[in-house]
Amino acid sequence: MVSVLASIWTVPAHGEVTLEKYHAVKETQSFKQYIDGVGTGFFGANAHQGTRNLPPLYCQPGKLPLYADNYLQILDDYISNRPGEPNSLANSIPVELLLLNALRETF
């Protein structure tokens, strides 16, 4: 329990959550707010790309709003669909980067 609480408090302090920490914190309200903010940032970056005539980071359907639970489902699907046993993704990879790759793969 102490390690889970410690992981929760490190989210804002370090600005990134590794895959190793993700499984321990993904159900917490603070992490859901955090991942929603990351997703919103990617959405904003996509909008900025459009104003600069650059390709989008990913192609989200126009009328599909995404929220924390959507981002978590997309991320979980991406993580579980990686080849390898038990998982070929390194535990030190930030989930923020995994989310961007997951959004690219999904859309």
C-alpha positions in Angstrom: 0.0 0.0 0.0 2.8 2.4 0.8 4.4 1.8 -2.6 1.1 2.6 -4.3 0.7 5.8 -2.4 4.3 6.8 -3.1 3.7 6.2 -6.8 0.6 8.4 -6.8 2.5 11.3 -5.3 5.4 10.9 -7.7 3.2 11.5 -10.8 3.1 15.3 -10.6 6.6 15.5 -9.2 8.4 13.8 -12.0 6.1 14.7 -14.9 6.1 11.2 -16.3 4.9 7.7 -15.3 6.8 4.7 -16.5 5.1 1.5 -17.6 6.3 -0.1 -14.4 4.4 2.5 -12.3 1.4 2.6 -14.6 -0.2 -0.6 -13.4 0.0 0.5 -9.8 -1.6 4.0 -10.4 -3.9 3.7 -13.4 -7.0 3.3 -11.3 -6.4 6.3 -9.1 -8.3 9.5 -9.6 -5.1 11.6 -9.7 -3.6 9.5 -12.5 -6.9 9.6 -14.5 -6.7 13.4 -14.3 -3.1 13.3 -15.3 -3.6 11.1 -18.3 -6.6 13.2 -19.3 -4.3 16.2 -19.3 -1.7 14.4 -21.4 -4.4 13.4 -23.9 -5.7 17.0 -24.0 -2.2 18.2 -24.6 -1.8 15.8 -27.6 -5.2 17.0 -28.9 -3.9 20.6 -28.6 -0.7 19.7 -30.3 -2.7 18.2 -33.2 -4.7 21.4 -33.5 -1.4 23.4 -33.6 0.0 21.1 -36.3 -3.0 21.9 -38.4 -2.4 25.7 -38.1 1.2 25.1 -39.3 0.2 23.0 -42.3 2.0 20.0 -40.7 0.6 16.5 -40.6 -1.3 15.6 -37.4 0.3 13.5 -34.7 -2.7 11.1 -35.1 -6.1 11.3 -36.9 -8.8 11.4 -34.2 -12.3 11.2 -35.7 -13.8 14.7 -35.6 -16.8 14.0 -33.4 -15.2 11.5 -31.0 -14.5 13.1 -27.7 -11.8 11.4 -25.6 -11.7 11.4 -21.9 -9.5 9.7 -19.3 -11.3 6.4 -19.4 -11.0 6.3 -23.2 -7.3 7.1 -23.0 -6.8 4.4 -20.5 -8.6 1.8 -22.6 -6.6 2.8 -25.7 -3.4 2.6 -23.7 -4.3 -0.8 -22.1 -5.2 -2.2 -25.5 -1.9 -1.0 -27.0 0.1 -2.4 -24.1 -1.6 -5.8 -24.2 -1.3 -6.1 -28.0 2.5 -5.9 -28.0 4.2 -9.2 -29.0 6.4 -11.0 -26.4 6.0 -12.7 -23.1 5.0 -11.3 -20.7 5.5 -8.0 -22.6 8.1 -6.7 -25.0 7.8 -3.1 -23.8 10.5 -1.9 -21.4 9.2 -1.0 -18.0 11.2 2.3 -18.2 9.2 3.6 -21.1 7.0 6.6 -20.2 3.3 5.9 -20.6 3.0 9.4 -22.2 5.0 8.2 -25.2 3.1 4.9 -25.2 -0.2 6.8 -25.2 0.9 8.8 -28.3 1.9 5.6 -30.1 -1.4 4.0 -29.0 -3.4 7.0 -30.4 -1.4 6.8 -33.7 -2.1 3.1 -34.0 -5.8 3.4 -33.0 -6.5 6.3 -35.3 
